[in-house]
Structures are given as structure tokens and as C-alpha cells.
Amino acid sequence: MRRHGWLLSLLALLAAGCGRRAERTGDAVTLALNWFPEAEHGGYYAALVHGYYAEEGLDVRILPGGPDAPVTARVATGGATFGVENADHAVYARAEGADVVALLAPIQDSPRCLIVHAASPIRGFEDLRDVTLAMSAKGAFAHFLRARLPLEGVRVVPYPGSMSLFLRDPNYVQQGYSFSEPFLARRAGVETRTLMVSDLGFNTYTSVLLVRGGLRREQPELVRRFVRAARRGWEHYLRDPEETNRHIHGLNPEMDLAVLAFGVEALRPLAWTETARRDGFGAMRLERWSTLVKQMEELGLVPPGRVRPEELFAAP
């Protein structure tokens, strides 16, 4: 979810982090998030709450993100040990020469969607016409939609970061995540329908764990320990999220427990896919990365041949 009030949340998070700093033990590690704590980060927090990092001899400090958080840059320059970002950001970073590598993809199928009013005649992407569509101009998914759909009579406007305009206008469509905005709209008395971008073939790994390639080569055991703990955290969170959700709510009060519970339910089928059951939780496949790189090349987002898909991810 992307909402206002992020500055107050950031101050609270920083204060909470400072209060615990004196208790740090073990190998110091930082994890930079792409947004404020919410369900998409649940497994990483579960590993903290349930002591999985500590069992691996790691003292982990999770750094909150925010609007345009420079996660890949922080990881590539050593400003953070690990980072959490979506797969297309890793492609952008590699195209710019950043040595970042994906280690774990807990959310296998993208929750990215367009949200429409349930009372509208829009049943699929082909019905998008004569509406206002709010979406980020920077997102690779937005470039994909513009290239793929005719968008006849559609007025594309910047994503506002909240649902206030959507709730007031039945002809308003906006980007969102399937595990967040639909619940918020329903609670406000508006029923919605979600159009999943993955159904059109643009399906990016989400909340991917990133590391600097040099660190992976220099300290492979530290990287393996972190990934083991993070994977355990995600498996625990998807099975039993209540304690972790209370922790996340304490860090980010805008994420109330009902929203977080809805988020976990929506995330489970996106995380425990057939691939995850077959290859292992969070495993990634070359064909998925190859498809993403090819799509971004065709959209003109990265130069052809600049990014080698096999270099984007690795087993820890």
C-alpha cells in the first residue's frame, strides 16, 4: 500500500531502531526495504521476530524505505548489505553497471494490478476505455501496458499515492497491489475488481532479496546464512503471521492488523506457486529473467544486449 503520512512513519521507525541499537550482537547486517513495512516484507520481519537471523549469528537491522527509495544503489555501493526490490529494478540496475544479484524471490507471481470499480462495465484489460487511469510513469509495468493496450479514450494521470480519488470517481482506475488496495476500498464501502498485470504476460518477481555481487563472492557464508534465515522467516510468516503482523503494525501504525491479515491471505497463492513447491521456496528460473529482460529491451527501457539474464540471479 502507498499512502500519505510516510514521514511520521519514518521518524517512528528510526526512533525504534535507535532504541534497540545497544543490544546488537553477532555479524552486523542491514536490509534496505523498498517501502515502509507491510505484508510484502512480512517474511523478512518474521525472521527477525522469531530469531532466525540470530540463530544464524546475524544481527540484522531492517531499514525502512519510502517514495523512490534507492534500494539498488544502496546495495550496489555497500550502503546496505542486502535490499528488497522488485525484479525490474534489478534489470535497470544491471543495465547501469550496478553489480546487484537476486538471491530469493518470495513472491513468485506479481501482485501488481489495476483496480476498477466492481460496478463498472470493465471486466478485462480490453474494456479499458474512456476512463482516467492513474499509474506511475516510471514503472516498467506501466510502459508495458501502454505498449500492449489501445487505451482508447483513456486519460493517463500520475499515481496519487492514495485511494481518495478512486473512491469518489466510478470512472477512475488506478494501479495497486492485490493484497492491499482492494481491502482498503471494501472497508470504505467500495467493491472492486482487480485486473492482474501478470495475466497479460508481464510477471515480475516481487520483494526480491538483492545483494552486491562482490559481497556474495567475498563472504559467501554470510550470504548463505542470511538467505536461510529469510527463507525460514517467509515460510513461517505465510503459515503463522500473527506475531509478525503485530510487530509490523507497531513499526508502521498505518498498517493495521486487518489489512495485514488480508495481505497474507492474498500473498499465499502468489508465493506458494507450483514452481516454489517444485524447486523450493523463493527459487528463480532463468526463463523468467530472460523474458523480463527481453520485454524491457523491446520497450526501450534497457539497451539490447546490455543485461545478461543469467547474471541477474544466483543460488546463495
Buried (B, 14 or more C-beta within 10 A) or exposed (E): BBBEEBEEBBEBBEEEBEEEEEEEEBBEBBBBBBBBBBBBBBBBBBBBBBEBBBBBEBBBBBBBBBEEBBBBBBBBEEBBBBBBBBBBBBBBBBBBEBBBBBBBBBBBBBBBBBBBBBEBEBEEBEEBEEBBBBBEEEBBBBBBBBEBBEBEEBEBBEBBBBBEEBBEEBEBBBBBBBBBBBBBBEEEEBEBBBBBBBEBEBBBBBBBBBBBBEBBEEBEEBBBBBBBBBBBBBBBBBEEBEBBBEBBBEBBEBBEEEBBBBBBEBBBEBBBBEBBEEEEBBBBBEEBBBBBBEBBBEBEBBEEEBBEBEEBBBEB
